Amino acid sequence: MEIQTISQISKAFNVSTRTLRYYEQIGLLPSVKKENYAYRTYEEKAVLRLQQIIILRKLRIPLKQIAEILQNEDSVTAIEVFRKSIAEIDDEMTALSTISRF
């Protein structure tokens, strides 16, 4: 896969360029600067990482916990984050169920 520009990635993944820049700012998504080229570009490894981030965000995992998962490649960290997220979703479902009874 060739290096892609920020606008190509933005369009391909339906993510704003502002979001991509924010992910880079907080250390989640590395970009590469090409010589004599002013725009951010992304290598295949960064694109795969973005896919992981998008999937984890769809699972409602906060960015701080996504950073923990991506920094620690062991599955224990990911499993603990998933367990916590599931517990939070269970609590929310219980609250919504209670509300819907009224």
C-alpha positions as semicolon CSV with decimal commas, in nm:
position;residue;x (nm);y (nm);z (nm)
1;M;0,000;0,000;0,000
2;E;0,126;0,344;-0,084
3;I;0,145;0,642;0,147
4;Q;-0,188;0,823;0,165
5;T;-0,265;1,188;0,236
6;I;-0,477;1,309;0,522
7;S;-0,762;1,396;0,283
8;Q;-0,754;1,048;0,126
9;I;-0,770;0,885;0,471
10;S;-1,043;1,124;0,581
11;K;-1,260;1,034;0,282
12;A;-1,186;0,661;0,294
13;F;-1,280;0,626;0,661
14;N;-1,538;0,905;0,684
15;V;-1,337;1,073;0,959
16;S;-1,272;1,446;0,966
17;T;-0,921;1,575;0,911
18;R;-0,957;1,754;1,243
19;T;-1,015;1,419;1,416
20;L;-0,709;1,272;1,245
21;R;-0,497;1,565;1,357
22;Y;-0,632;1,527;1,712
23;Y;-0,550;1,155;1,715
24;E;-0,197;1,248;1,610
25;Q;-0,175;1,521;1,874
26;I;-0,265;1,281;2,157
27;G;-0,027;1,015;2,026
28;L;-0,277;0,764;1,887
29;L;-0,203;0,797;1,517
30;P;0,142;0,869;1,373
31;S;0,178;1,055;1,045
32;V;0,477;1,088;0,815
33;K;0,605;1,408;0,661
34;K;0,718;1,367;0,303
35;E;1,001;1,587;0,186
36;N;0,876;1,905;0,014
37;Y;0,516;1,817;0,098
38;A;0,317;2,024;0,345
39;Y;0,037;1,778;0,422
40;R;0,025;1,487;0,665
41;T;0,060;1,145;0,511
42;Y;0,000;0,800;0,652
43;E;0,174;0,468;0,597
44;E;-0,005;0,132;0,592
45;K;0,072;0,067;0,959
46;A;-0,099;0,394;1,057
47;V;-0,400;0,308;0,842
48;L;-0,436;-0,027;1,019
49;R;-0,406;0,150;1,353
50;L;-0,679;0,393;1,249
51;Q;-0,904;0,098;1,167
52;Q;-0,847;-0,036;1,518
53;I;-0,924;0,304;1,670
54;I;-1,247;0,334;1,469
55;I;-1,363;-0,013;1,574
56;L;-1,285;0,057;1,940
57;R;-1,468;0,392;1,923
58;K;-1,773;0,215;1,777
59;L;-1,758;-0,011;2,082
60;R;-1,777;0,312;2,286
61;I;-1,427;0,274;2,427
62;P;-1,290;0,615;2,540
63;L;-0,975;0,745;2,369
64;K;-0,774;0,722;2,691
65;Q;-0,849;0,350;2,715
66;I;-0,783;0,304;2,343
67;A;-0,438;0,450;2,403
68;E;-0,382;0,194;2,681
69;I;-0,489;-0,091;2,454
70;L;-0,267;0,022;2,167
71;Q;0,035;0,085;2,391
72;N;0,011;-0,254;2,563
73;E;0,004;-0,525;2,304
74;D;-0,089;-0,790;2,558
75;S;-0,446;-0,908;2,554
76;V;-0,489;-0,865;2,930
77;T;-0,515;-0,486;2,897
78;A;-0,766;-0,509;2,613
79;I;-0,979;-0,763;2,798
80;E;-0,986;-0,547;3,112
81;V;-1,092;-0,242;2,910
82;F;-1,364;-0,447;2,737
83;R;-1,492;-0,578;3,071
84;K;-1,515;-0,227;3,210
85;S;-1,693;-0,105;2,897
86;I;-1,941;-0,393;2,913
87;A;-2,012;-0,316;3,278
88;E;-2,079;0,049;3,191
89;I;-2,312;-0,054;2,907
90;D;-2,494;-0,295;3,141
91;D;-2,542;-0,013;3,392
92;E;-2,675;0,213;3,118
93;M;-2,915;-0,058;2,995
94;T;-3,044;-0,107;3,350
95;A;-3,100;0,268;3,390
96;L;-3,277;0,293;3,055
97;S;-3,494;-0,005;3,139
98;T;-3,591;0,156;3,467
99;I;-3,677;0,481;3,294
100;S;-3,885;0,308;3,026
101;R;-4,108;0,149;3,290
102;F;-4,240;0,490;3,394
